[in-house]
Structure formats: structure tokens, C-alpha cells
């Protein structure tokens, strides 16, 4: 039997943001370095994360806003921040 865990709104928000950023990282790793950030689109990030494009824009005003957070996550994971 599978038990469904109900998340609070804060937990759901954190889960969605993490899922979207992780999807962005996956896409970033698949692209050539020179143009990878410019080719990442909200629709493909949301699709990869299993969420809607609306969820993407709920958390970020635009794609550039997302890309800024994505770059910060890259540096954070590398330990540069």
C-alpha cells in the first residue's frame, strides 16, 4: 500500500523550486557550454521537472530571473559561494 504524503504549502513551494532548478541543471549539462544558458526555455524546464509552465512562472518572473538562480545554484554546488 502506498501512503501519500501531504506537503504544506511551504514544503510544496520548496519542492517545486528544487525540481525546476534540478531540471535546469540537467538541461544545462546536456548543452554545449557556449550557448547553454540562452537555449534553456521555461517550457522544457517545467516539462523535465514534471510541472506546468505556470508553476515555473509562479516562482520566477521571467526566464532571465530563473537563469540567475540557476547560475547561483551551479556555483553553490561547486562550493564557490
C-alpha positions as CSV (number, residue, x, y, z in Angstrom):
1,X,0.0,0.0,0.0
2,X,1.3,3.4,-0.9
3,X,0.9,6.2,1.6
4,X,0.5,9.6,0.0
5,X,2.4,12.4,1.9
6,X,0.6,15.7,2.0
7,X,3.1,18.6,1.9
8,X,2.5,22.0,3.5
9,X,2.4,25.0,1.1
10,X,6.0,25.9,2.1
11,X,7.2,22.4,1.5
12,X,5.4,22.2,-1.9
13,X,7.0,25.5,-2.9
14,X,10.5,24.3,-1.9
15,X,9.9,21.0,-3.7
16,X,8.8,22.8,-6.9
17,X,11.7,25.2,-6.9
18,X,14.2,22.4,-6.3
19,X,12.6,20.3,-9.0
20,X,12.7,23.2,-11.5
21,X,16.3,24.1,-10.7
22,X,17.4,20.5,-10.9
23,X,15.7,20.1,-14.3
24,X,17.5,23.3,-15.4
25,X,20.8,21.8,-14.2
26,X,20.1,18.6,-16.2
27,X,19.4,20.6,-19.3
28,X,22.5,22.7,-18.8
29,X,24.7,19.6,-18.6
30,X,23.2,18.4,-21.9
31,X,24.0,21.6,-23.9
32,X,27.2,22.9,-25.3
33,X,28.8,25.3,-22.8
34,X,29.0,28.4,-25.1
35,X,25.2,28.7,-25.6
36,X,23.6,26.5,-23.0
37,X,22.0,29.2,-20.8
38,X,20.4,31.0,-23.7
39,X,18.8,27.9,-25.1
40,X,17.1,26.8,-21.9
41,X,13.3,27.5,-22.1
42,X,10.7,27.6,-19.4
43,X,8.5,25.0,-21.1
44,X,11.3,22.4,-21.3
45,X,12.4,23.1,-17.7
46,X,8.8,22.6,-16.5
47,X,8.3,19.5,-18.6
48,X,11.5,18.0,-17.4
49,X,10.5,18.7,-13.8
50,X,7.1,17.2,-14.3
51,X,5.4,20.6,-13.5
52,X,3.5,23.1,-15.5
53,X,4.8,26.2,-17.2
54,X,2.5,28.1,-14.8
55,X,4.4,26.7,-11.9
56,X,7.7,27.9,-13.4
57,X,6.3,31.5,-13.8
58,X,4.8,31.3,-10.3
59,X,8.4,31.2,-8.9
60,X,10.2,33.3,-11.4
61,X,9.1,36.5,-13.2
62,X,10.9,35.6,-16.4
63,X,13.4,33.2,-17.9
64,X,16.3,35.5,-17.1
65,X,15.3,35.5,-13.4
66,X,15.4,31.7,-13.5
67,X,18.8,31.7,-15.2
68,X,20.2,33.9,-12.5
69,X,19.1,31.5,-9.8
70,X,20.4,28.5,-11.9
71,X,23.8,30.1,-12.1
72,X,23.8,30.7,-8.4
73,X,22.9,27.0,-7.8
74,X,25.8,25.9,-10.1
75,X,28.3,28.0,-8.0
76,X,26.7,26.8,-4.8
77,X,27.1,23.2,-5.8
78,X,30.7,23.7,-6.8
79,X,31.3,25.4,-3.4
80,X,32.3,28.7,-5.0
81,X,29.8,30.7,-3.0
